[in-house]
Amino acid sequence: AHHSWRGEMNSWFEYAEDGDSAKDPQELTDQIERIQQLMEEEIARLPGEDPRRLLLGGFSQGVALVVEAAITFRSKTSPLLLLRGA
C-alpha cells in the first residue's frame, strides 16, 4: 500500500484511496496507449522495423504499464527490463 506518502510525486497514474488500485482506470488505458504509440515510433526507426529489437524498460509503476503494453501490443516484442515492480 502507498498510504505513507503524502507529498507530491511524479507517477504514471494516481492511486485510489485504498493505495492498491488506480483512481481512474481510463488513466491507465491512456498511458498504455501512449507507451504503445512510442513503441510504434521507435520500431519504425529500427532496422527492418523488427519489434523484437525493441527493449522496453520500467521501474515501479512503469513495470506494470510496460508489461501490459507489451502483452497487448500488435506484435511480439523483446526483451523487457523490469525493476522493482508492483
N, CA, C and O atoms as CSV, one atom per row, in Angstrom:
chain,resi,resn,atom,element,x,y,z
A,1,ALA,N,N,0.835,-1.191,0.000
A,1,ALA,CA,C,0.000,0.000,0.000
A,1,ALA,C,C,0.873,1.246,0.000
A,1,ALA,O,O,2.044,1.200,0.376
A,2,HIS,N,N,0.302,2.325,-0.415
A,2,HIS,CA,C,1.028,3.578,-0.562
A,2,HIS,C,C,0.470,4.653,0.361
A,2,HIS,O,O,0.435,5.828,-0.006
A,3,HIS,N,N,0.044,4.271,1.529
A,3,HIS,CA,C,-0.597,5.206,2.453
A,3,HIS,C,C,0.376,6.182,3.098
A,3,HIS,O,O,-0.042,7.247,3.553
A,4,SER,N,N,1.636,5.856,3.150
A,4,SER,CA,C,2.569,6.688,3.906
A,4,SER,C,C,3.019,7.928,3.143
A,4,SER,O,O,3.435,8.903,3.769
A,5,TRP,N,N,2.950,7.926,1.819
A,5,TRP,CA,C,3.431,9.066,1.043
A,5,TRP,C,C,2.342,10.119,0.927
A,5,TRP,O,O,1.257,9.842,0.414
A,6,ARG,N,N,2.628,11.326,1.402
A,6,ARG,CA,C,1.640,12.408,1.368
A,6,ARG,C,C,2.073,13.588,0.506
A,6,ARG,O,O,1.275,14.486,0.240
A,7,GLY,N,N,3.332,13.595,0.067
A,7,GLY,CA,C,3.841,14.715,-0.713
A,7,GLY,C,C,3.528,14.582,-2.189
A,7,GLY,O,O,2.868,13.634,-2.615
A,8,GLU,N,N,4.002,15.531,-2.957
A,8,GLU,CA,C,3.836,15.497,-4.400
A,8,GLU,C,C,4.742,14.421,-4.979
A,8,GLU,O,O,5.875,14.251,-4.530
A,9,MET,N,N,4.242,13.694,-5.976
A,9,MET,CA,C,5.068,12.672,-6.591
A,9,MET,C,C,4.812,12.630,-8.089
A,9,MET,O,O,3.742,13.003,-8.569
A,10,ASN,N,N,5.809,12.174,-8.803
A,10,ASN,CA,C,5.730,12.019,-10.238
A,10,ASN,C,C,5.372,10.566,-10.516
A,10,ASN,O,O,6.081,9.659,-10.081
A,11,SER,N,N,4.285,10.338,-11.231
A,11,SER,CA,C,3.867,8.960,-11.466
A,11,SER,C,C,3.135,8.841,-12.796
A,11,SER,O,O,2.715,9.835,-13.387
A,12,TRP,N,N,2.995,7.609,-13.247
A,12,TRP,CA,C,2.258,7.333,-14.480
A,12,TRP,C,C,0.759,7.439,-14.266
A,12,TRP,O,O,0.014,7.807,-15.174
A,13,PHE,N,N,0.319,7.108,-13.040
A,13,PHE,CA,C,-1.106,7.179,-12.732
A,13,PHE,C,C,-1.276,7.429,-11.245
A,13,PHE,O,O,-0.369,7.192,-10.446
A,14,GLU,N,N,-2.464,7.916,-10.891
A,14,GLU,CA,C,-2.754,8.235,-9.496
A,14,GLU,C,C,-3.425,7.035,-8.821
A,14,GLU,O,O,-4.308,6.393,-9.390
A,15,TYR,N,N,-2.982,6.753,-7.599
A,15,TYR,CA,C,-3.580,5.657,-6.839
A,15,TYR,C,C,-4.919,6.072,-6.236
A,15,TYR,O,O,-5.140,7.241,-5.922
A,16,ALA,N,N,-5.808,5.089,-6.082
A,16,ALA,CA,C,-7.069,5.303,-5.375
A,16,ALA,C,C,-6.779,5.412,-3.882
A,16,ALA,O,O,-5.653,5.174,-3.445
A,17,GLU,N,N,-7.768,5.763,-3.122
A,17,GLU,CA,C,-7.615,5.916,-1.672
A,17,GLU,C,C,-7.123,4.640,-0.994
A,17,GLU,O,O,-6.439,4.714,0.027
A,18,ASP,N,N,-7.459,3.468,-1.546
A,18,ASP,CA,C,-7.005,2.208,-0.936
A,18,ASP,C,C,-5.507,1.985,-1.116
A,18,ASP,O,O,-4.920,1.135,-0.445
A,19,GLY,N,N,-4.881,2.752,-2.028
A,19,GLY,CA,C,-3.449,2.641,-2.243
A,19,GLY,C,C,-3.022,1.435,-3.058
A,19,GLY,O,O,-1.829,1.241,-3.288
A,20,ASP,N,N,-3.965,0.622,-3.499
A,20,ASP,CA,C,-3.642,-0.602,-4.220
A,20,ASP,C,C,-4.207,-0.665,-5.632
A,20,ASP,O,O,-3.971,-1.639,-6.346
A,21,SER,N,N,-4.938,0.343,-6.041
A,21,SER,CA,C,-5.530,0.336,-7.376
A,21,SER,C,C,-5.470,1.742,-7.964
A,21,SER,O,O,-5.176,2.713,-7.266
A,22,ALA,N,N,-5.750,1.828,-9.237
A,22,ALA,CA,C,-5.739,3.123,-9.913
A,22,ALA,C,C,-7.010,3.898,-9.576
A,22,ALA,O,O,-8.100,3.330,-9.518
A,23,LYS,N,N,-6.856,5.168,-9.361
A,23,LYS,CA,C,-8.008,6.027,-9.069
A,23,LYS,C,C,-8.937,6.105,-10.281
A,23,LYS,O,O,-10.159,6.087,-10.136
A,24,ASP,N,N,-8.352,6.192,-11.467
A,24,ASP,CA,C,-9.119,6.314,-12.705
A,24,ASP,C,C,-8.597,5.289,-13.717
A,24,ASP,O,O,-7.537,5.504,-14.304
A,25,PRO,N,N,-9.315,4.183,-13.936
A,25,PRO,CA,C,-8.852,3.154,-14.871
A,25,PRO,C,C,-8.592,3.687,-16.281
A,25,PRO,O,O,-7.726,3.166,-16.984
A,26,GLN,N,N,-9.324,4.709,-16.699
A,26,GLN,CA,C,-9.090,5.280,-18.030
A,26,GLN,C,C,-7.695,5.889,-18.118
A,26,GLN,O,O,-7.075,5.884,-19.181
A,27,GLU,N,N,-7.206,6.412,-16.996
A,27,GLU,CA,C,-5.847,6.970,-16.960
A,27,GLU,C,C,-4.823,5.885,-17.304
A,27,GLU,O,O,-3.858,6.145,-18.022
A,28,LEU,N,N,-5.033,4.674,-16.793
A,28,LEU,CA,C,-4.150,3.550,-17.126
A,28,LEU,C,C,-4.206,3.226,-18.617
A,28,LEU,O,O,-3.172,3.043,-19.259
A,29,THR,N,N,-5.409,3.158,-19.155
A,29,THR,CA,C,-5.581,2.875,-20.579
A,29,THR,C,C,-4.891,3.937,-21.424
A,29,THR,O,O,-4.218,3.611,-22.402
A,30,ASP,N,N,-5.050,5.193,-21.058
A,30,ASP,CA,C,-4.414,6.287,-21.795
A,30,ASP,C,C,-2.889,6.163,-21.767
A,30,ASP,O,O,-2.232,6.391,-22.783
A,31,GLN,N,N,-2.333,5.810,-20.632
A,31,GLN,CA,C,-0.877,5.689,-20.518
A,31,GLN,C,C,-0.355,4.495,-21.313
A,31,GLN,O,O,0.706,4.580,-21.933
A,32,ILE,N,N,-1.086,3.394,-21.300
A,32,ILE,CA,C,-0.683,2.223,-22.084
A,32,ILE,C,C,-0.708,2.566,-23.571
A,32,ILE,O,O,0.203,2.192,-24.310
A,33,GLU,N,N,-1.737,3.270,-24.008
A,33,GLU,CA,C,-1.814,3.691,-25.409
A,33,GLU,C,C,-0.664,4.646,-25.745
A,33,GLU,O,O,-0.105,4.586,-26.841
A,34,ARG,N,N,-0.318,5.511,-24.819
A,34,ARG,CA,C,0.807,6.435,-25.012
A,34,ARG,C,C,2.115,5.659,-25.203
A,34,ARG,O,O,2.906,5.975,-26.093
A,35,ILE,N,N,2.335,4.648,-24.366
A,35,ILE,CA,C,3.539,3.821,-24.478
A,35,ILE,C,C,3.542,3.074,-25.810
A,35,ILE,O,O,4.575,2.999,-26.477
A,36,GLN,N,N,2.397,2.521,-26.199
A,36,GLN,CA,C,2.329,1.781,-27.452
A,36,GLN,C,C,2.562,2.690,-28.658
A,36,GLN,O,O,3.127,2.251,-29.660
A,37,GLN,N,N,2.138,3.934,-28.577
A,37,GLN,CA,C,2.418,4.879,-29.662
A,37,GLN,C,C,3.923,5.134,-29.761
A,37,GLN,O,O,4.479,5.185,-30.858
A,38,LEU,N,N,4.575,5.294,-28.612
A,38,LEU,CA,C,6.031,5.453,-28.600
A,38,LEU,C,C,6.723,4.212,-29.165
A,38,LEU,O,O,7.719,4.315,-29.881
A,39,MET,N,N,6.181,3.041,-28.832
A,39,MET,CA,C,6.730,1.795,-29.365
A,39,MET,C,C,6.656,1.792,-30.887
A,39,MET,O,O,7.627,1.438,-31.556
A,40,GLU,N,N,5.514,2.184,-31.432
A,40,GLU,CA,C,5.342,2.242,-32.892
A,40,GLU,C,C,6.384,3.172,-33.519
A,40,GLU,O,O,6.999,2.840,-34.532
A,41,GLU,N,N,6.572,4.339,-32.902
A,41,GLU,CA,C,7.524,5.315,-33.435
A,41,GLU,C,C,8.955,4.782,-33.392
A,41,GLU,O,O,9.724,4.978,-34.333
A,42,GLU,N,N,9.305,4.116,-32.311
A,42,GLU,CA,C,10.667,3.576,-32.183
A,42,GLU,C,C,10.887,2.376,-33.095
A,42,GLU,O,O,11.970,2.224,-33.660
A,43,ILE,N,N,9.893,1.535,-33.246
A,43,ILE,CA,C,10.011,0.376,-34.141
A,43,ILE,C,C,10.249,0.847,-35.573
A,43,ILE,O,O,11.016,0.227,-36.311
A,44,ALA,N,N,9.605,1.925,-35.965
A,44,ALA,CA,C,9.788,2.461,-37.317
A,44,ALA,C,C,11.237,2.888,-37.569
A,44,ALA,O,O,11.659,2.977,-38.722
A,45,ARG,N,N,11.989,3.147,-36.525
A,45,ARG,CA,C,13.393,3.558,-36.643
A,45,ARG,C,C,14.365,2.375,-36.654
A,45,ARG,O,O,15.536,2.541,-36.994
A,46,LEU,N,N,13.897,1.214,-36.294
A,46,LEU,CA,C,14.774,0.040,-36.197
A,46,LEU,C,C,15.032,-0.588,-37.560
A,46,LEU,O,O,14.188,-0.502,-38.453
A,47,PRO,N,N,16.200,-1.223,-37.728
A,47,PRO,CA,C,16.475,-1.932,-38.984
A,47,PRO,C,C,15.401,-2.986,-39.253
A,47,PRO,O,O,15.124,-3.836,-38.407
A,48,GLY,N,N,14.810,-2.917,-40.424
A,48,GLY,CA,C,13.764,-3.874,-40.775
A,48,GLY,C,C,12.480,-3.689,-39.996
A,48,GLY,O,O,11.573,-4.515,-40.097
A,49,GLU,N,N,12.386,-2.633,-39.228
A,49,GLU,CA,C,11.216,-2.374,-38.370
A,49,GLU,C,C,10.824,-3.623,-37.574
A,49,GLU,O,O,9.648,-3.972,-37.471
A,50,ASP,N,N,11.830,-4.278,-37.021
A,50,ASP,CA,C,11.645,-5.526,-36.281
A,50,ASP,C,C,11.339,-5.222,-34.809
A,50,ASP,O,O,12.229,-4.778,-34.083
A,51,PRO,N,N,10.097,-5.453,-34.354
A,51,PRO,CA,C,9.735,-5.131,-32.975
A,51,PRO,C,C,10.484,-5.963,-31.929
A,51,PRO,O,O,10.535,-5.580,-30.760
A,52,ARG,N,N,11.062,-7.095,-32.336
A,52,ARG,CA,C,11.826,-7.914,-31.398
A,52,ARG,C,C,13.130,-7.254,-30.980
A,52,ARG,O,O,13.764,-7.687,-30.018
A,53,ARG,N,N,13.537,-6.204,-31.697
A,53,ARG,CA,C,14.771,-5.487,-31.369
A,53,ARG,C,C,14.530,-4.341,-30.382
A,53,ARG,O,O,15.473,-3.669,-29.963
A,54,LEU,N,N,13.290,-4.125,-30.020
A,54,LEU,CA,C,12.934,-3.029,-29.120
A,54,LEU,C,C,13.064,-3.480,-27.673
A,54,LEU,O,O,12.468,-4.481,-27.275
A,55,LEU,N,N,13.838,-2.749,-26.890
A,55,LEU,CA,C,13.979,-3.017,-25.463
A,55,LEU,C,C,13.010,-2.119,-24.709
A,55,LEU,O,O,13.036,-0.897,-24.858
A,56,LEU,N,N,12.160,-2.731,-23.901
A,56,LEU,CA,C,11.216,-1.974,-23.078
A,56,LEU,C,C,11.657,-2.055,-21.631
A,56,LEU,O,O,12.046,-3.121,-21.154
A,57,GLY,N,N,11.599,-0.943,-20.937
A,57,GLY,CA,C,12.000,-0.921,-19.536
A,57,GLY,C,C,10.974,-0.239,-18.675
A,57,GLY,O,O,10.200,0.597,-19.141
A,58,GLY,N,N,10.978,-0.606,-17.410
A,58,GLY,CA,C,10.063,0.025,-16.469
A,58,GLY,C,C,10.589,-0.065,-15.059
A,58,GLY,O,O,11.291,-1.009,-14.697
A,59,PHE,N,N,10.241,0.925,-14.272
A,59,PHE,CA,C,10.599,0.968,-12.857
A,59,PHE,C,C,9.337,1.268,-12.061
A,59,PHE,O,O,8.612,2.212,-12.374
A,60,SER,N,N,9.078,0.476,-11.044
A,60,SER,CA,C,7.929,0.663,-10.164
A,60,SER,C,C,6.633,0.624,-10.970
A,60,SER,O,O,6.338,-0.400,-11.586
A,61,GLN,N,N,5.851,1.700,-10.988
A,61,GLN,CA,C,4.603,1.705,-11.758
A,61,GLN,C,C,4.852,1.398,-13.234
A,61,GLN,O,O,4.026,0.774,-13.900
A,62,GLY,N,N,5.993,1.842,-13.727
A,62,GLY,CA,C,6.337,1.614,-15.122
A,62,GLY,C,C,6.443,0.149,-15.473
A,62,GLY,O,O,6.226,-0.225,-16.626
A,63,VAL,N,N,6.777,-0.701,-14.495
A,63,VAL,CA,C,6.836,-2.150,-14.735
A,63,VAL,C,C,5.461,-2.655,-15.159
A,63,VAL,O,O,5.332,-3.339,-16.174
A,64,ALA,N,N,4.445,-2.319,-14.388
A,64,ALA,CA,C,3.088,-2.789,-14.702
A,64,ALA,C,C,2.634,-2.262,-16.061
A,64,ALA,O,O,2.027,-2.992,-16.845
A,65,LEU,N,N,2.926,-1.010,-16.330
A,65,LEU,CA,C,2.494,-0.429,-17.597
A,65,LEU,C,C,3.217,-1.036,-18.790
A,65,LEU,O,O,2.591,-1.334,-19.807
A,66,VAL,N,N,4.529,-1.222,-18.676
A,66,VAL,CA,C,5.278,-1.743,-19.817
A,66,VAL,C,C,4.930,-3.214,-20.077
A,66,VAL,O,O,4.914,-3.644,-21.231
A,67,VAL,N,N,4.656,-3.976,-19.042
A,67,VAL,CA,C,4.232,-5.370,-19.242
A,67,VAL,C,C,2.882,-5.396,-19.965
A,67,VAL,O,O,2.708,-6.134,-20.934
A,68,GLU,N,N,1.941,-4.596,-19.494
A,68,GLU,CA,C,0.622,-4.548,-20.142
A,68,GLU,C,C,0.737,-4.047,-21.581
A,68,GLU,O,O,0.091,-4.589,-22.478
A,69,ALA,N,N,1.541,-3.033,-21.804
A,69,ALA,CA,C,1.741,-2.507,-23.163
A,69,ALA,C,C,2.341,-3.585,-24.073
A,69,ALA,O,O,1.932,-3.723,-25.225
A,70,ALA,N,N,3.294,-4.334,-23.564
A,70,ALA,CA,C,3.954,-5.369,-24.366
A,70,ALA,C,C,3.011,-6.518,-24.696
A,70,ALA,O,O,2.974,-6.976,-25.838
A,71,ILE,N,N,2.249,-6.989,-23.717
A,71,ILE,CA,C,1.401,-8.166,-23.980
A,71,ILE,C,C,0.153,-7.826,-24.801
A,71,ILE,O,O,-0.459,-8.716,-25.393
A,72,THR,N,N,-0.224,-6.554,-24.841
A,72,THR,CA,C,-1.388,-6.164,-25.649
A,72,THR,C,C,-0.978,-5.496,-26.961
A,72,THR,O,O,-1.838,-5.051,-27.721
A,73,PHE,N,N,0.328,-5.422,-27.235
A,73,PHE,CA,C,0.821,-4.797,-28.456
A,73,PHE,C,C,0.504,-5.668,-29.665
A,73,PHE,O,O,0.296,-6.873,-29.523
A,74,ARG,N,N,0.465,-5.079,-30.830
A,74,ARG,CA,C,0.091,-5.770,-32.074
A,74,ARG,C,C,1.012,-6.919,-32.455
A,74,ARG,O,O,0.602,-7.825,-33.181
A,75,SER,N,N,2.260,-6.892,-31.971
A,75,SER,CA,C,3.211,-7.961,-32.297
A,75,SER,C,C,4.128,-8.206,-31.109
A,75,SER,O,O,4.190,-7.410,-30.172
A,76,LYS,N,N,4.827,-9.311,-31.171
A,76,LYS,CA,C,5.713,-9.695,-30.078
A,76,LYS,C,C,6.919,-8.759,-29.994
A,76,LYS,O,O,7.521,-8.406,-31.008
A,77,THR,N,N,7.257,-8.366,-28.771
A,77,THR,CA,C,8.445,-7.555,-28.541
A,77,THR,C,C,9.355,-8.276,-27.554
A,77,THR,O,O,8.913,-9.168,-26.831
A,78,SER,N,N,10.604,-7.894,-27.526
A,78,SER,CA,C,11.528,-8.440,-26.548
A,78,SER,C,C,12.746,-7.561,-26.524
A,78,SER,O,O,12.976,-6.846,-27.499
A,79,PRO,N,N,13.514,-7.563,-25.517
A,79,PRO,CA,C,13.245,-8.067,-24.166
A,79,PRO,C,C,12.597,-6.986,-23.297
A,79,PRO,O,O,12.372,-5.859,-23.739
A,80,LEU,N,N,12.309,-7.358,-22.063
A,80,LEU,CA,C,11.777,-6.416,-21.075
A,80,LEU,C,C,12.791,-6.266,-19.956
A,80,LEU,O,O,13.376,-7.252,-19.509
A,81,LEU,N,N,13.001,-5.058,-19.508
A,81,LEU,CA,C,13.857,-4.777,-18.365
A,81,LEU,C,C,12.948,-4.229,-17.270
A,81,LEU,O,O,12.443,-3.112,-17.379
A,82,LEU,N,N,12.740,-5.014,-16.218
A,82,LEU,CA,C,11.753,-4.680,-15.186
A,82,LEU,C,C,12.440,-4.554,-13.837
A,82,LEU,O,O,13.113,-5.481,-13.388
A,83,LEU,N,N,12.273,-3.424,-13.200
A,83,LEU,CA,C,12.908,-3.161,-11.917
A,83,LEU,C,C,11.875,-2.780,-10.860
A,83,LEU,O,O,11.073,-1.864,-11.045
A,84,ARG,N,N,11.919,-3.511,-9.747
A,84,ARG,CA,C,11.099,-3.168,-8.592
A,84,ARG,C,C,9.624,-3.004,-8.946
A,84,ARG,O,O,9.023,-1.964,-8.678
A,85,GLY,N,N,9.060,-4.027,-9.540
A,85,GLY,CA,C,7.676,-3.988,-9.991
A,85,GLY,C,C,6.671,-4.073,-8.878
A,85,GLY,O,O,6.933,-4.624,-7.809
A,86,ALA,N,N,5.511,-3.513,-9.153
A,86,ALA,CA,C,4.404,-3.529,-8.189
A,86,ALA,C,C,3.618,-4.822,-8.315
A,86,ALA,O,O,2.646,-5.027,-7.588
